[in-house]
Amino acid sequence: MTASDEWLTIESIDLEAQGVAHNDEGKVVFVDGALPGEQVRVNVQRRKNQWERAEMVELRHESPLRVKPRCPHFGLHAGACGGCKMQHVDAAAQVAFKQRALEDALAHLGKLKPRRMLRPLEGPAWGYRWRARLSVRYVARKGRVLIGFHERKSSYVADMRECHVLPSHLSAMLQPLSALIASMQARDRLPQIEVAIGEDDAGLVTALVLRHLEPLEGADRQRLRDFAQAHGVQWWLQPKGPESIGRLDGEASALAYRLPEFDLRLPFRPTDFTQVNHAINRVLVGQALRLLDAGPGERVIDWFCGLGNFTLPIARRASEVLGLEGSSALVARAREAAATNGLAATARFEAVDLFELTPEVVRGYGGAQKWLIDPPREGAFALAKALAEHEEAGSAASSWRPPARIVYVSCNPATLARDAGLLVHRAGYRCEAAGVVNMFPHTAHVESIAVFERDPV
């Protein structure tokens, strides 16, 4: 057990941005907010047989990587905003820590080492969030409405008056939004505002999706209209699930984002999944396509294709691309995007349960020289397992051949490492390269990209 007067030396940092140390008994201690090289005294919050979790109460030998947080709401104390975990870390060091986290996950979970590490993909460190889900809570005893992210390690809503990872016009809108919701009759039945920014020929378009648990009265609707006119935003209303949204003003138009390198405009609804960081997404798509290196005469399959973020750029290069996604609604919108961009003949989309794949199902989609995989946090275990089982069955079982190259875009290094282990140790692939994508600066989130290759059969 860690003693209150014991000094711990922080050895590393984990995927939750916690410092990792060992106490005098050799037990692992995770210390919130501590950085490698620092010596700290702690107050243990939770004890298990193999580890302890603690908060820092005293610091000496401060790390040169520690910086003053830019946001006044950031902190380790109760009530601090939990949207960011790494504002106290130098921006370049954040990327280095994420790269090490990816390498460690591949080594320890996947039991492999990439042949080369890719240079990290980076972009703006502030004002980058074009998507955000803000909680809303009317607090009667305070007589005001709180709008923001949750407090650190809590379900309470942080009392945010500004946010530096949001674009400046959205940060400046937090307090007016709070006043607006406080003035509404339904203020205690409005739990969430989802923010989505798109682009049109005139510039940026800001959509605010208001989740409401009961129908809005006419006076409340008028307050929303007045706010939209004053602040230049669109209001969308969401009475039920994400597919229930509609424009307050009755218009049917969607938002759109652009991929200029590929001359693409992709329409989306504000509750559709699109990348939070538009600038990094553009860089990521370009990097993924360079690594994939698809060209005329080649067929590509894009697993977990979403709205076609990678599928449509691939269609600009390859002869044929098949995008597969679990949501039929997303598939329908991806098809519309293909038609809008003149790619309906090259890009085809189908709906399939991507978590219930077998070798037979995978083979049923036909051969392709290259694959792109971009799964959610759960990873692509069923797909990697299907490749492994096909390989173990032997080539005599089918004339179908696996792709020679796979580019895997991941938002979770643990599931990437798990799937990479299957691809390398059981499916006949080599991990040629891997690197991090700093999609969420100042958070512990690790986005990454990896390339797998196998020799032609």
SULLIN-V558888 format. One record per pair of residues at least 24 apart in sequence whose ideal C-beta (glycine too) atoms are under 10 Angstrom apart, sorted by the first residue. I is the first residue (numbers start at 1). J is the second residue. If there is no record, write none. Layout:
# SULLIN-V558888
I_J, I_J
This chain:
# SULLIN-V558888
1_25, 1_27, 1_44, 1_47, 1_52, 2_27, 2_29, 2_31, 2_41, 2_42, 2_43, 2_44, 2_47, 2_52, 2_54, 3_41, 3_42, 3_44, 4_41, 4_42, 4_43, 4_44, 4_57, 4_58, 5_41, 5_58, 6_40, 6_41, 6_42, 7_39, 7_40, 7_41, 7_42, 7_58, 7_60, 7_61, 8_34, 8_38, 8_39, 8_40, 8_41, 8_42, 8_54, 8_56, 9_34, 9_36, 9_37, 9_38, 9_39, 9_40, 9_61, 10_34, 10_35, 10_36, 10_37, 10_38, 10_39, 10_40, 10_56, 10_59, 10_61, 10_63, 11_36, 11_37, 12_36, 12_37, 12_97, 12_100, 12_101, 12_104, 13_65, 13_86, 13_89, 13_93, 13_94, 13_96, 13_97, 13_98, 13_100, 13_101, 13_444, 14_97, 14_101, 14_104, 14_444, 15_97, 15_98, 15_101, 15_102, 15_104, 15_105, 15_412, 15_413, 15_414, 15_444, 15_445, 15_446, 16_53, 16_85, 16_444, 17_84, 17_85, 17_86, 17_87, 17_88, 17_89, 17_94, 17_97, 17_98, 17_101, 17_442, 17_443, 17_444, 17_445, 18_53, 18_54, 18_85, 18_444, 19_54, 19_56, 19_63, 20_51, 21_52, 21_54, 22_51, 23_52, 23_54, 25_52, 27_51, 27_52, 28_52, 28_53, 29_53, 29_54, 30_54, 31_55, 31_56, 31_57, 31_59, 32_56, 32_76, 32_85, 32_152, 32_153, 33_59, 33_66, 33_75, 33_76, 33_77, 33_85, 33_86, 33_88, 33_89, 33_152, 34_59, 34_63, 34_66, 34_76, 34_88, 35_59, 35_62, 35_63, 35_64, 35_65, 35_66, 35_86, 35_88, 35_89, 35_90, 35_93, 35_97, 36_63, 36_65, 36_93, 36_97, 36_100, 37_61, 37_62, 37_63, 37_64, 37_65, 37_66, 38_62, 38_63, 38_65, 38_66, 45_153, 55_153, 63_88, 63_89, 63_90, 63_93, 64_90, 64_93, 65_89, 65_90, 65_91, 65_92, 65_93, 65_94, 65_96, 65_97, 66_90, 66_93, 67_91, 67_93, 69_164, 69_442, 70_125, 70_126, 70_164, 70_165, 70_442, 71_126, 71_160, 71_162, 71_163, 71_164, 71_165, 71_171, 71_442, 72_160, 72_161, 72_162, 72_164, 73_148, 73_149, 73_151, 73_152, 73_158, 73_159, 73_160, 73_161, 73_162, 73_163, 73_164, 74_152, 74_158, 74_164, 74_442, 75_152, 76_152, 76_153, 77_151, 77_152, 78_151, 78_152, 78_153, 78_154, 78_156, 79_151, 79_152, 79_154, 79_156, 79_158, 79_159, 80_151, 80_152, 80_153, 80_154, 80_158, 80_159, 81_148, 81_149, 81_150, 81_151, 81_152, 81_157, 81_158, 81_159, 81_160, 81_163, 82_148, 82_149, 82_150, 82_151, 82_152, 82_153, 82_154, 82_156, 82_158, 82_443, 83_129, 83_132, 83_134, 83_148, 83_149, 83_150, 83_151, 83_152, 83_158, 83_160, 83_163, 83_164, 83_165, 83_166, 83_440, 83_442, 83_443, 84_149, 84_152, 84_163, 84_164, 84_165, 84_440, 84_441, 84_442, 84_443, 84_444, 85_152, 85_440, 85_442, 85_443, 85_444, 85_445, 86_440, 86_441, 86_442, 86_443, 86_444, 86_445, 87_125, 87_164, 87_165, 87_441, 87_442, 87_443, 88_442, 89_442, 89_444, 91_122, 91_125, 91_126, 91_438, 91_441, 91_442, 92_120, 92_122, 92_125, 94_122, 94_125, 94_438, 94_440, 94_441, 94_442, 94_443, 94_444, 95_120, 95_121, 95_122, 95_125, 95_436, 95_437, 95_438, 95_441, 95_446, 96_120, 96_436, 97_436, 97_444, 97_446, 98_413, 98_435, 98_436, 98_437, 98_438, 98_439, 98_440, 98_441, 98_443, 98_444, 98_445, 98_446, 98_447, 98_448, 99_434, 99_435, 99_436, 99_438, 99_446, 99_448, 100_436, 100_446, 101_413, 101_414, 101_436, 101_444, 101_446, 101_448, 102_410, 102_413, 102_416, 102_417, 102_434, 102_435, 102_436, 102_437, 102_446, 102_447, 102_448, 102_449, 102_450, 103_413, 103_417, 103_434, 103_435, 103_436, 104_413, 104_417, 105_410, 105_412, 105_413, 105_414, 105_415, 105_416, 105_417, 105_418, 105_420, 105_434, 105_446, 105_448, 106_413, 106_416, 106_417, 106_420, 106_421, 106_424, 106_431, 106_434, 106_448, 106_450, 107_417, 108_414, 108_417, 109_413, 109_414, 109_415, 109_416, 109_417, 109_418, 109_419, 109_420, 109_421, 110_413, 110_414, 110_416, 110_417, 110_418, 110_419, 110_420, 110_421, 110_422, 110_423, 110_424, 110_425, 110_431, 110_434, 110_450, 111_417, 111_420, 111_421, 111_424, 111_425, 112_417, 112_420, 112_421, 112_423, 112_424, 112_425, 112_429, 112_430, 112_431, 112_434, 112_450, 113_424, 113_431, 113_434, 114_420, 114_424, 114_430, 114_431, 114_432, 114_433, 114_434, 114_435, 114_450, 114_451, 114_452, 115_430, 115_431, 115_432, 115_433, 115_434, 115_451, 115_453, 116_431, 116_432, 116_433, 116_434, 116_435, 116_451, 117_433, 117_434, 117_435, 117_436, 118_287, 118_291, 118_432, 118_433, 118_434, 118_435, 118_436, 118_437, 118_448, 118_449, 118_450, 118_451, 119_287, 119_435, 119_436, 120_435, 120_436, 120_437, 120_438, 120_448, 121_280, 121_283, 121_284, 121_286, 121_287, 121_435, 121_436, 121_437, 121_438, 121_439, 121_447, 121_448, 121_449, 122_279, 122_280, 122_283, 122_436, 122_437, 122_438, 122_439, 122_441, 123_277, 123_278, 123_279, 123_280, 123_281, 123_282, 123_283, 123_284, 123_437, 123_438, 123_439, 123_441, 124_165, 124_277, 124_278, 124_279, 124_280, 124_438, 124_441, 125_164, 125_165, 125_438, 125_441, 125_442, 126_163, 126_164, 126_165, 126_166, 126_167, 126_168, 126_171, 126_441, 126_442, 127_163, 127_164, 127_165, 127_166, 127_167, 127_168, 127_169, 127_170, 127_171, 127_279, 128_164, 128_165, 128_166, 128_167, 128_276, 128_277, 128_278, 128_279, 128_280, 128_438, 128_439, 128_440, 128_441, 128_442, 129_163, 129_164, 129_165, 129_166, 129_167, 129_170, 129_171, 129_195, 129_197, 129_276, 129_277, 129_278, 129_440, 129_441, 130_166, 130_167, 130_170, 130_195, 130_196, 130_197, 130_198, 130_199, 130_204, 130_206, 130_255, 130_257, 130_274, 130_275, 130_276, 130_277, 130_278, 130_279, 130_281, 131_166, 131_194, 131_195, 131_196, 131_197, 131_270, 131_271, 131_272, 131_273, 131_274, 131_275, 131_276, 131_277, 131_278, 132_163, 132_165, 132_166, 132_167, 132_170, 132_193, 132_194, 132_195, 132_196, 132_197, 132_276, 133_192, 133_193, 133_194, 133_195, 133_196, 133_209, 133_211, 133_271, 134_160, 134_163, 134_166, 134_170, 134_174, 134_177, 134_192, 134_193, 134_194, 134_195, 134_208, 135_160, 135_191, 135_192, 135_193, 135_211, 136_177, 136_178, 136_181, 136_187, 136_188, 136_189, 136_190, 136_191, 136_192, 136_193, 136_210, 136_211, 137_181, 137_187, 137_188, 137_190, 137_191, 137_192, 138_178, 138_181, 138_182, 138_184, 138_186, 138_187, 138_188, 138_189, 138_190, 138_191, 139_182, 139_188, 140_187, 140_188, 143_182, 144_175, 144_178, 144_179, 144_181, 144_182, 144_187, 145_177, 145_178, 145_179, 145_180, 145_181, 145_182, 145_183, 145_184, 145_187, 145_188, 145_190, 146_174, 146_178, 146_181, 146_182, 147_173, 147_174, 147_175, 147_176, 147_177, 147_178, 147_179, 147_180, 147_181, 147_182, 147_190, 147_192, 147_193, 148_174, 148_177, 148_178, 148_193, 157_191, 164_442, 165_276, 165_277, 165_440, 165_441, 165_442, 165_443, 166_195, 166_197, 167_195, 167_197, 167_204, 167_206, 169_197, 169_204, 169_206, 169_231, 169_232, 169_233, 170_195, 170_197, 170_206, 170_208, 170_231, 170_233, 172_231, 173_206, 173_208, 173_227, 173_231, 173_233, 176_227, 176_230, 176_231, 177_208, 177_210, 177_227, 177_231, 177_233, 179_227, 180_220, 180_223, 180_224, 180_226, 180_227, 180_230, 180_231, 181_210, 181_220, 181_223, 181_224, 181_227, 183_219, 183_220, 183_223, 183_227, 184_210, 184_212, 184_216, 184_217, 184_219, 184_220, 184_221, 184_223, 184_224, 185_214, 185_216, 185_217, 185_218, 185_219, 185_220, 185_223, 186_210, 186_212, 186_213, 186_214, 186_215, 186_216, 186_217, 186_219, 186_220, 187_220, 188_213, 189_213, 189_214, 189_215, 189_216, 190_214, 190_216, 190_220, 192_238, 193_235, 193_236, 193_238, 194_236, 194_238, 194_242, 194_245, 194_270, 194_271, 195_233, 195_270, 196_234, 196_236, 196_255, 196_257, 196_268, 196_269, 196_270, 196_271, 196_272, 196_274, 196_276, 197_233, 197_255, 197_257, 197_270, 197_274, 197_278, 198_234, 198_253, 198_254, 198_255, 198_256, 198_257, 198_258, 198_265, 198_266, 198_267, 198_268, 198_270, 198_274, 198_278, 199_255, 199_256, 199_257, 199_258, 199_265, 199_266, 199_278, 200_253, 200_255, 200_256, 200_258, 200_265, 201_265, 203_232, 204_232, 204_255, 204_278, 205_232, 205_233, 205_234, 205_253, 205_255, 205_256, 205_270, 206_231, 206_232, 206_233, 206_234, 206_255, 206_270, 207_233, 207_234, 207_235, 207_236, 207_245, 207_247, 207_254, 207_255, 207_268, 207_269, 207_270, 207_271, 208_233, 208_234, 208_235, 208_236, 208_237, 208_248, 208_270, 209_234, 209_235, 209_236, 209_237, 209_238, 209_242, 209_245, 209_246, 209_269, 209_270, 209_271, 210_235, 210_236, 210_237, 210_238, 210_239, 210_245, 210_248, 211_236, 211_237, 211_238, 211_239, 211_240, 211_242, 211_244, 211_245, 211_271, 212_237, 212_238, 212_239, 212_240, 213_239, 213_240, 214_239, 215_239, 216_248, 221_248, 221_249, 224_248, 224_249, 225_249, 234_270, 236_269, 236_270, 236_271, 238_270, 238_271, 241_271, 242_269, 242_270, 242_271, 242_272, 242_273, 242_329, 243_269, 243_271, 243_272, 243_327, 243_329, 244_271, 245_269, 245_270, 245_271, 245_272, 254_333, 254_336, 254_337, 256_337, 256_340, 257_281, 257_282, 257_307, 257_309, 258_282, 259_285, 259_286, 259_309, 259_310, 259_312, 259_313, 259_316, 259_341, 261_285, 261_286, 261_289, 261_313, 261_316, 262_286, 262_289, 262_312, 262_313, 262_314, 262_315, 262_316, 262_317, 262_341, 262_343, 263_313, 263_316, 263_341, 263_342, 264_308, 264_309, 264_312, 264_313, 264_315, 264_316, 264_337, 264_338, 264_340, 264_341, 264_343, 265_312, 265_337, 265_340, 265_341, 266_306, 266_307, 266_308, 266_309, 266_312, 266_313, 266_333, 266_334, 266_336, 266_337, 266_338, 266_340, 266_341, 267_307, 267_333, 267_334, 267_336, 267_337, 267_340, 267_341, 268_306, 268_307, 268_308, 268_309, 268_330, 268_333, 268_337, 269_307, 269_329, 269_330, 269_333, 272_306, 272_307, 272_327, 272_329, 272_330, 272_333, 273_306, 273_307, 273_309, 273_327, 273_330, 273_376, 274_306, 274_307, 274_309, 275_306, 275_309, 275_411, 275_437, 275_439, 275_447, 276_439, 276_440, 276_443, 276_445, 276_447, 277_437, 277_438, 277_439, 277_440, 277_441, 277_447, 279_439, 280_437, 280_438, 280_439, 280_440, 280_441, 280_447, 281_309, 281_437, 281_439, 283_437, 283_438, 283_439, 284_309, 284_310, 284_374, 284_409, 284_437, 284_439, 284_447, 284_449, 285_309, 285_310, 285_312, 285_313, 285_314, 285_409, 286_313, 287_407, 287_409, 287_435, 287_437, 287_449, 288_313, 288_314, 288_372, 288_374, 288_407, 288_408, 288_409, 288_437, 288_449, 288_451, 289_313, 289_314, 289_316, 289_317, 289_318, 289_372, 289_407, 290_407, 291_370, 291_372, 291_405, 291_406, 291_407, 291_408, 291_409, 291_432, 291_433, 291_435, 291_449, 291_450, 291_451, 292_317, 292_318, 292_369, 292_370, 292_371, 292_372, 292_405, 292_406, 292_407, 292_451, 293_317, 293_318, 293_369, 293_370, 293_405, 293_407, 293_451, 294_318, 294_319, 294_320, 294_321, 294_368, 294_369, 294_370, 294_372, 294_405, 294_407, 295_319, 295_369, 295_370, 297_369, 298_368, 298_369, 298_370, 298_403, 298_404, 298_405, 299_366, 299_367, 299_368, 299_369, 299_370, 299_403, 300_347, 300_368, 300_369, 300_370, 300_371, 300_372, 300_403, 300_405, 300_407, 301_362, 301_365, 301_366, 301_367, 301_368, 301_369, 301_370, 301_371, 301_372, 301_373, 301_403, 301_406, 302_334, 302_347, 302_349, 302_368, 302_370, 302_371, 302_372, 302_373, 302_374, 302_407, 303_352, 303_354, 303_357, 303_362, 303_365, 303_371, 303_372, 303_373, 303_374, 303_375, 303_380, 303_383, 303_406, 303_408, 304_354, 304_372, 304_373, 304_374, 304_375, 304_376, 304_379, 304_380, 304_383, 304_409, 305_330, 305_331, 305_334, 305_347, 305_349, 305_350, 305_354, 305_372, 305_373, 305_374, 306_330, 306_331, 306_333, 306_334, 306_374, 306_376, 307_331, 307_333, 307_334, 307_336, 307_337, 307_349, 308_333, 308_334, 308_335, 308_336, 308_337, 308_338, 308_341, 308_343, 308_347, 308_349, 309_334, 309_337, 309_372, 309_374, 309_409, 310_372, 310_373, 310_374, 310_407, 310_409, 311_337, 311_338, 311_343, 311_346, 311_347, 311_348, 311_349, 311_372, 311_374, 312_337, 312_338, 312_340, 312_341, 312_343, 312_346, 312_347, 313_341, 313_343, 313_347, 313_372, 314_343, 314_346, 314_347, 314_370, 314_372, 315_341, 315_342, 315_343, 315_344, 315_345, 315_346, 315_347, 315_348, 316_341, 316_343, 316_346, 316_347, 317_346, 318_346, 318_347, 318_368, 318_369, 318_370, 319_346, 319_369, 320_345, 320_346, 320_347, 320_348, 320_366, 320_368, 321_346, 321_347, 321_348, 321_349, 321_368, 321_370, 321_372, 322_347, 322_348, 322_349, 322_350, 322_365, 322_366, 322_368, 322_371, 323_347, 323_348, 323_349, 323_350, 323_372, 324_348, 324_349, 324_350, 324_351, 324_352, 324_353, 324_354, 324_357, 324_365, 324_383, 325_349, 325_350, 325_351, 325_352, 325_354, 326_351, 326_352, 326_353, 326_354, 326_355, 326_356, 326_376, 327_351, 328_352, 353_382, 354_378, 354_380, 354_382, 354_383, 355_379, 355_380, 355_381, 355_382, 355_383, 356_382, 357_381, 357_382, 357_383, 357_384, 357_385, 357_386, 357_387, 358_382, 358_385, 358_386, 358_389, 358_390, 359_385, 359_386, 359_387, 359_388, 359_389, 359_390, 359_391, 359_392, 359_393, 359_397, 359_398, 359_400, 360_386, 360_389, 360_390, 360_398, 360_400, 361_386, 362_386, 362_387, 362_389, 362_390, 362_400, 362_402, 363_390, 363_397, 363_398, 363_399, 363_400, 363_401, 363_402, 364_400, 365_400, 366_400, 367_399, 367_400, 367_401, 367_402, 367_403, 368_401, 368_402, 368_403, 368_404, 369_401, 369_403, 369_404, 369_405, 369_456, 370_403, 370_404, 370_405, 370_406, 370_407, 370_453, 371_402, 371_403, 371_404, 371_405, 371_406, 371_407, 371_408, 371_452, 372_403, 372_405, 372_406, 372_407, 372_408, 372_409, 373_406, 373_407, 373_408, 373_409, 373_410, 373_416, 373_419, 373_423, 373_450, 373_452, 374_407, 374_408, 374_409, 374_410, 374_411, 374_449, 375_408, 375_409, 375_410, 375_411, 375_412, 375_415, 375_416, 375_419, 376_410, 376_411, 376_412, 376_415, 377_410, 377_411, 377_412, 377_414, 377_415, 377_445, 378_411, 378_412, 378_415, 379_408, 379_410, 379_411, 379_412, 379_414, 379_415, 379_416, 379_417, 379_418, 379_419, 379_420, 380_406, 380_408, 380_410, 380_415, 380_416, 380_418, 380_419, 380_422, 380_423, 381_415, 381_418, 381_419, 381_422, 382_419, 383_408, 383_419, 383_422, 383_423, 384_408, 384_415, 384_418, 384_419, 384_420, 384_421, 384_422, 384_423, 384_424, 384_426, 384_427, 384_429, 384_452, 385_419, 385_422, 385_423, 385_426, 385_427, 386_422, 386_427, 387_419, 387_422, 387_423, 387_426, 387_427, 387_428, 387_429, 387_452, 387_454, 388_419, 388_421, 388_422, 388_423, 388_424, 388_425, 388_426, 388_427, 388_428, 388_429, 389_422, 389_426, 389_427, 390_427, 390_428, 391_422, 391_423, 391_426, 391_427, 391_428, 391_429, 391_454, 392_426, 392_427, 392_428, 395_457, 401_454, 401_456, 401_457, 402_427, 402_428, 402_429, 402_454, 402_457, 403_429, 403_452, 403_453, 403_454, 404_429, 404_452, 404_453, 404_454, 404_455, 404_456, 404_457, 405_429, 405_432, 405_451, 405_452, 405_453, 405_454, 406_431, 406_432, 406_450, 406_451, 406_452, 406_453, 406_454, 407_433, 407_449, 407_450, 407_451, 407_452, 408_434, 408_448, 408_449, 408_450, 408_451, 408_452, 409_437, 409_447, 409_448, 409_449, 409_450, 410_434, 410_436, 410_437, 410_446, 410_447, 410_448, 410_449, 410_450, 411_437, 411_439, 411_440, 411_445, 411_446, 411_447, 411_448, 412_445, 412_446, 412_447, 412_448, 413_446, 413_447, 413_448, 413_450, 414_446, 416_446, 416_447, 416_448, 416_449, 416_450, 417_448, 417_450, 419_450, 419_452, 420_450, 420_452, 423_450, 423_452, 423_454, 424_452, 424_454, 427_452, 427_454, 428_452, 428_453, 428_454, 428_455, 428_457, 429_453, 429_454, 429_455, 430_454, 430_455
